[in-house]
Amino acid sequence: MIAGPASMLLSARGISKHFGRNAVLQDAGFTVRGREILGLIGPNGSGKTTLFECLAGLIPTDSGEVQFRGGACPPVRRKECLFYLPDGIRPWAGQSVAWVLRFFAAIYGRSPEEGAALARALQLEALLSARIGSLSKGEAKRALLALGLLTPHPLLLLDEPFDGLDFRQTREVMALLRTVPAAGRTLFLSIHQLTDAARVCDRLVLLSKGRVVGEGTLPELRARAGLDEGGLEEVFLALT
């Protein structure tokens, strides 16, 4: 079920970021509701990763503000309310998958049973003795997702959570992620594959050339685009 306006968790307004003369983000704004899966949708190069890095406080913005549960949330406070899982990282590359899961669970006070349950759900059991640095792209993605899901933060930002997964693994990970809002957390997913986004997200933020060109459910975005029918691809093209 999609959360109502009263359950707004985070809002961003006027987020802009330049690298030299290149405007990567331009006055981006949106809201994140409690207990939803929100998708940040856009092609490669649209500014999705930069927006996540700005939200996480990893890089400074040129302008804009972020509020969390109605109060100001400067970058130094972001780690209290959200956890950002980048794409393509390999933390503790020399350690085994089992060691990394145990270590992360211990940091956040999770039980060994919770880590073991995630290992089963993400098909990591056969990889527990493998070193993180030796994993394939898809294997590493599943291990990283387990780490992200072990964190307790109200908001979890996942950059390209399905990248490197095959069709069956993508469906299984989607099913797992769909259980997260019911447990009280909110997911904000950066996705460039529109088909995946339409299947898993409750609402969508459409990003094109650093600008937010639409926000809402697929029917709401379709109405904004003036379309009677059509999927997310047709809506995105109509709004950009």
Disulfide bonds with the S-S distance in Angstrom:
none
